[in-house]
């Protein structure tokens, strides 16, 4: 089974049914429900999701959404090492760096899926767009 780290943008595509990105995000979650892959995300994603979804959901709905997400993903941590590595990394965007190093330091991630693969320079973990990942997964 593949351990797949989802960037916050993929989680938001799925949770908000954001078009035209929802179909690929949903396909990834379906693969997880089928047991083909395991999903991981950073603890950082939860605060971002909360911030975005608070405009669309009531507080009880939002907490249920986040609780549901904890049932479908394993959460990777953001600690001092992740932050220091992120700050020293040279990534253009700190949030992308934190996502990347959260996945890298977790240690069991086979791929990162994001809508912005180019924002993850010289990765030690393969980085795919959702479409690229689904294509590669279907070839296995």
C-alpha positions in Angstrom: 0.0 0.0 0.0 1.3 3.5 -0.8 1.5 6.2 1.8 0.3 9.4 0.1 0.7 12.9 1.6 -1.9 15.4 0.5 -1.1 19.0 0.4 -3.7 21.3 1.9 -5.0 22.4 -1.6 -6.0 18.8 -2.4 -7.8 18.5 0.9 -9.7 21.8 0.3 -10.5 20.7 -3.3 -12.1 17.6 -1.9 -13.9 19.2 1.1 -15.2 22.2 -0.8 -15.9 20.3 -4.0 -13.9 23.0 -5.7 -14.2 22.8 -9.4 -12.6 21.8 -11.7 -10.3 20.1 -9.2 -12.8 18.0 -7.2 -13.0 15.0 -9.5 -9.3 14.1 -9.1 -9.4 14.8 -5.3 -12.4 12.6 -4.9 -10.7 9.8 -6.9 -7.8 9.9 -4.5 -10.1 9.6 -1.5 -12.0 6.8 -3.2 -8.7 4.9 -3.7 -8.1 5.3 0.0 -11.5 4.0 0.9 -10.8 1.0 -1.3 -7.6 0.4 0.6 -5.3 1.0 -2.4 -3.5 3.9 -0.7 -3.3 5.4 2.8 -3.7 9.2 3.1 -1.5 11.5 5.3 -1.7 15.2 5.9 0.1 17.7 8.0 -1.3 19.1 11.3 -0.8 22.5 9.7 -3.6 21.7 7.2 -6.2 21.6 9.9 -5.9 25.3 10.8 -5.9 26.3 7.2 -9.0 24.2 6.5 -10.7 25.6 9.5 -9.9 29.1 8.4 -11.3 28.5 4.9 -14.3 26.4 5.7 -15.6 28.7 8.5 -17.0 30.9 5.8 -19.1 28.0 4.5 -20.0 25.8 7.5 -21.4 26.3 10.9 -19.0 25.6 13.8 -20.6 22.2 14.5 -20.4 21.2 10.8 -16.8 22.4 10.6 -15.7 20.4 13.6 -17.5 17.3 12.2 -15.7 17.8 8.9 -12.4 18.0 10.6 -13.2 15.0 12.8 -14.1 13.1 9.7 -10.8 14.1 8.1 -9.0 12.6 11.1 -10.7 9.3 10.3 -9.5 9.2 6.7 -6.0 10.6 7.1 -3.0 10.0 9.4 -1.7 13.4 10.7 2.0 14.2 10.5 3.4 16.6 12.9 5.0 20.0 12.7 7.7 20.4 15.3 10.8 22.4 15.9 12.9 20.4 13.4 10.2 20.8 10.7 10.1 24.5 11.2 13.8 25.0 11.3 14.3 22.9 8.2 11.5 24.8 6.4 13.0 28.2 7.3 16.5 27.0 6.0 15.1 25.3 2.9 15.0 28.1 0.4 11.4 27.2 -0.6 9.6 30.3 -2.0 6.5 29.6 0.2 6.9 28.8 3.9 3.6 26.8 4.0 4.8 24.5 1.2 8.1 24.0 3.0 6.3 23.1 6.2 4.1 20.6 4.3 7.1 19.1 2.6 9.3 18.7 5.8 6.3 17.4 7.8 6.0 14.6 5.2 9.8 14.1 4.9 10.4 13.8 8.7 7.4 11.5 9.1 9.5 9.0 7.2 7.0 6.7 5.6 5.6 8.8 2.8 5.9 7.4 -0.8 4.6 10.5 -2.6 3.2 14.0 -2.1 0.2 15.1 -4.1 -0.3 18.8 -4.7 -1.7 21.1 -7.4 1.6 22.9 -7.3 4.4 20.3 -7.8 6.8 23.1 -9.1 6.6 24.7 -5.6 8.5 21.6 -4.2 12.1 22.0 -5.5 14.5 19.1 -5.5 12.3 16.8 -3.5 13.5 13.6 -1.8 10.0 12.4 -2.0 8.2 12.2 -5.4 5.8 15.0 -5.9 2.8 14.7 -8.3 -0.2 16.7 -9.4 -3.5 14.8 -8.7 -3.8 13.8 -12.4 -0.2 12.6 -12.6 -0.6 10.6 -9.4 -3.8 8.9 -10.5 -2.2 8.1 -13.9 0.8 6.5 -12.2 -1.3 4.7 -9.7 -3.4 3.1 -12.4 -0.2 1.8 -14.1 0.8 -0.1 -11.0 
